[in-house]
Amino acid sequence: MSATTCVVAETGNMSGRGFRGAGRMGRAALAGLLIAVGFGVIAGGAGAVAPTPPTGCIGTTTTFTQSTPLTIPSSGVVTSTLVVSGAGPFLADVDVQTFLAPFRVDLIDVTLTSPAGTVVTLTTGNGPADANPSTFNGTVWDDDANPGGQLPYSFNNGMVTEAPYNGFPPSTVFSPLTPEEPLAAFIGENPNGTWSLTIRNKPSSAGSLSSWSLTLTTYPNGPPIVTSSFTQASATAIPAGNNVVTSTVVVSGAGPSLVDIDVTTFLAHTWSEDLRVTLRSPAGTVVTLTTHNGFDFDNVFNGTVWDDDADPLGEQTYPLPNERVTDNLYQNNTLASPLTPEEPLGAFIGENPNGTWTLTVNNNPGFGSGNLSSWTLNLDTTNGCGQDENPAADFDGDGDSDVSVFRPSNNTWFVRDGATTPFGVAGDIPVPCDYDGDGDTDVAVFRPSVGGWYVDGQDTVFFGFDGDTPVPGDYDGDGRCDPAIFRPGVGGWYVKDQPTVFLGLTGDIPVPADYDGNGSTDVAVFRASVGGWYRNGPAPVFFGLNGDIPVPGDYDGNASADVAIYRPTVGGWYVNGQTTQFLGLSSDIPVPGDYDGNGTTDRAVFRPSTGTWYGVDASPVSFGLDGDRPLPLPAAIRQVFFP
């Protein structure tokens, strides 16, 4: 068994399947089309595709291979195992490659079981109805293998259940393919441990498994999640006969990166096997929910929740499972729910979900009729990984910190290569943060005289008093910054709509950040007199001297904030457990931020005397005037050291 690694930086017998897609076109037409799309000659050469990672999520991609051959007897069950070790604890994507050569692939069932016990079916009885041992001999199984396939279609070459297998030479390999159940069911699990590939073989189909591999993309931590739902309640009639109808839902205000999606359909129909249903995202990706499943039964999808995680324990032993759309024991006028879709909804992961989604229903051949009364998208989205949902001062939402200042002399916000925004009055404290969870930093001020939080384009919130220190952050991990204040006289942390926490003494400096990498901001203070970092719960860390400026940040890119200080006397950047670096003069203002968008905090300073930024680019950047307040520096630290 072997493993190779690279780092990827951000920048569920009787099946109810009906048709299989075989024999729908002439052999010559099929061959010509498949060659045009690259099918039939891909043997071990198709690469796995990982979704685009959310902002700040640094993925490591590793391939693990089991190269010990396994003989497949003419009937029975055999299992091959592969041990994964050293991978990150949060699985973000998994692809499988099989070098599997049974005499008849349509007589085998293949499942993959994770160390956590989740079972995903790769194929059950798919393939040509004759001898072709090469069909899956090199196949890459990938949720993202088939981004097209919009209805109406005669066959769908990227789906294991719908590919047109018949009429090709025995050497033809079909790859890549979407599996019969979504590999996305494994997302979020710890992949380290023993994985099992199990093959259930029917009589007269002996063969071999020469090798198989897993390509895993993992993160150190999962990103914080925000859940939202969007419903189309306007009914759409589905008349009898072969026809196509569509219905749309517009998503707005969701996070910029999709982590999970479930679909609920209230789809009544008098001949369910007629139905072929696809979902198209704003990015154009198409996923098939069902094609010709449900026999001639009525209304089996009238309330179905389509969920990649619907069948976590589906086994190869029968009677059939009840959570896989292709292998469900349907009953007339009985809702089948939840179901894993025929194509993985995981194909949408990593896309921006905002925009128009389209549900397409093809009534084919159209023996029955029905009605789509409503349908709903349930979305889990994120703004990214790390101690903030987006980097400090990321006003344009592009994933990196922007060189930017607030000018108290005229209460104006200046962003390099961005907008100039007059906002605020004399005495206001700038508190930029992502208050609406849309992935970019909002222009905002705290007005001590009235305890008001004023966010450009949003409702004003009154929370706090004169003398309080503003400490905005995402304390509940919902992807939005919360108005919050630290009251030095009592050491009180007051977060809007959350319980009060008491931590700190007079003279302590509030240093909120996500120190444990769980996606929410932690209450913390730096006590300069003893160099102590105190959090609510963990033991204190002693790091720093009196006169040092605390500059917590994710300097190693592990999605959690590091204890760090800037020592003005020597221009030293001291990060706990890391090498010291020197950048800056005694009069410089530290401005840590992720200026290159690589998911790690960069050491940088602003020199007021010349309006120059150092460390934000390959060369010094001139932006700002003496007296300006650099915005990447957290509001609390800016107020204490550079009011």
Buried (B, 14 or more C-beta within 10 A) or exposed (E): EEBEEEEBBBEBEEBBBBBBBBBBBEEEEBBEBBEEEEBBEBBBEBEBBBBBBBBBBBBBBBBBBBEEEBEBEBEEEBEBBBEBEEBBBBBBBBBBBBBBBBBBBBBBBBBBBBBEEBBBBBBBBBBBEEBBBBBBBBBBBBBBBBBEBBBEBBBBBBBBBBBBBBBBEEEBBBBBBBBBBBBBBBBBBBBBEEBBBBBBBBEEBBBBBBBBBBBBBBBBBBBBBBBBEBEBEEEBEBEBEEBBBBBBBEBEEBBBBBBBBBBBBBBBBBBBBBBBBBBBBBEEBBBBBBBBBBBBBBBBBBBBBBBBBBBBEBBBEEEBBBBBBBBBBBEEEEEBBBBBBBBBBBBBBBBBBBBEBBBBBBBBEBBBBBBBBBBBBBBBBBBBBBBBBBBBBBBBBBBBBBBBBBBBEEBBBBBBEEEEBEBBEEEBBBBBBBBBBBBBBBBBBBBBEEBBBBBBEEEEBEBBEEEBBBBBBBBBBBBBBBBBBBBBEEBBBBBBEEEEBEBBEEEBBBBBBBBBBBBBBBBBBBBBEEBBBBBEEEEBBEBBEEEBBBBBBBBBBBBBBBBBBBBBEEBBBBBBEEEEBEBBEEEBBBBBBBBBBBBBBBBBBBBBEEBBBBBBBEEEBEBBEEEBBBBBBBBBBBBBBBE
